[in-house]
């Protein structure tokens, strides 16, 4: 059994996009020590895709004997970001010369009593406000969904407390593993380019995702049951150098495109 040290810090979406590597290496019966955000890595540990998780490169952990160290960092090892427009998961597998035989749906058991069960989950948040359109987009979407007989609920995660200023119809949870188990039974999901959106898509939930200034070629989620909604402007992608106008997040145009995509 080979012992692997894996390091890649990042937000929830970044971390989830490394999970296929864990799954493939675990299929080879490797022992995996993963270093990153432990709140996110708990999901991989729940799936038995990693054996140990730590939040930093602690000397007593790093200095142990390993058969292989996989480090994604700007300071050493592999660059965490590709230099070309290629899906980040493909980039990882190409670098490590691994065959891409991984699950398109996280084999995670859902919670029996989920507050999100059979509801359309709305998540207007993201780790960067540069990716977030005016809240009126989700107000329009919610109004439309209710008119069609759907039950809706907003999901509030670790960076989303501001959403409480706009609605009382929400469920708040700051534990990504609990969020994942609750999301499993949702009817549908609508969100932006965010970690929660990556999680919903990876769980196999039918998802509609708005991409504005970010690049869906590089940062699309894992899964087969999602639709990316983008205005596909000539100036996109531009993140993180986003203009003040943010035409790619125009509420009226995105709402109309959502209606077109949702009805198909």
Secondary structure, DSSP 4 states (H G I P E B T S, - for coil): --EEEEEE---HHHHHTTHHHHHHHHHTT-EEEEES-HHHHHHHHHTTS-SEEESS--HHHHTS--SEEEEE-SSSSB-SS-SSS--HHHHHHHHHT------SS---PPPSS-TTTTSEEEE---S-GGGPPPTHHHHHHHHHHHHTT--EEEEE-TT-GGGGGT-S-EEE---HHHHHHHHTT-SEEEEESSHHHHHHHHTT--EEEE-SSS-HHHHPPS-SSEEEE----TT---TTS--SS-GGG-HHHHHHHHHHHHH-
